[in-house]
Amino acid sequence: MATHAIRTATSDDRQYFGTASTWDPRSQCRFIAAHPDAEPELWSAYLDGARTGYRKYGAESALEYERMYDGRSTALFFVAIAPDGTVAGGLRAQGPYHNADEAHATVEWSGRPGAAAVQAMIRDRIPFGVVEMKAAWVADGVPRRGELTRSLAGIGCRTTEILDVQFLMATAAEHVLELWESSGGVVATHIPPTPYPDGRYLTRMMWWDRTTLNGRTAVSGPGRNRRARLRAPRSAVEHYELIRLRRSI
């Protein structure tokens, strides 16, 4: 089994924010961004939801729950708070990375075609700041689930601003690529897909570049983006700004 180095998030990673939140009128949820230490109850609820969601699809191994549950490898996480006060979805970010081997994407392509290209893409961008988005989920049965899914895809790219890095990376199964592209993510098309966590899924590498995200929305409607090359220009669709304010639910 391939292994990778895990860098513990330090106080330097957390100096840019405490707890931030914003209201999303489309999903009727409040998004909260925090470090696990700052919001332990929300972190626990996020973990429970992620485990339930991944287990439903037989993909719990991809979470590497035992490695992540203490929050030490997580620099930042987002949760969506539904009107009834429950945690309806979320995602987390690892990094900023110091070397390519810290990225989980290197495990997903280990021994597979494209492994060298994955390493090179990460390594070349580390001087500009790289974080990796992981473990996104949305609960079943929540109101406006489709809207929440699209908003979650958009809010994640604000990680680049909060952690003050240029690049956000994620890996995603092919059937959800259009969703992530709607927030400005661009598939690294020169890297072949990898069967991760198993042969049921073909997983691709995606990137968001903060310099090209500026001036466009973090949350946009479905189907607005076509498959494109990295750094391709993208148009603004909807204004959406992460505002820092005292948490209120």
Salt bridges, closest charged atoms under 4 A:
ASP13 OD1 - ARG7 NH2 3.38
ASP37 OD2 - HIS35 ND1 3.84
GLU39 OE1 - ARG247 NH1 2.72
GLU60 OE2 - ARG51 NE 2.90
GLU60 OE1 - ARG55 NE 3.00
GLU64 OE1 - ARG67 NE 3.90
GLU64 OE1 - HIS104 NE2 3.34
GLU102 OE1 - ARG7 NE 3.87
GLU108 OE2 - HIS104 ND1 2.76
GLU108 OE2 - LYS134 NZ 3.12
ASP140 OD2 - LYS56 NZ 2.62
ASP140 OD1 - ARG145 NH2 3.57
GLU161 OE2 - ARG158 NH1 2.38
ASP164 OD1 - ARG210 NH1 2.88
GLU174 OE2 - ARG204 NH1 3.31
GLU181 OE2 - ARG227 NE 2.66
ASP198 OD2 - ARG200 NH2 2.90
ASP209 OD2 - ARG231 NH1 3.36
GLU238 OE1 - ARG26 NH1 3.81
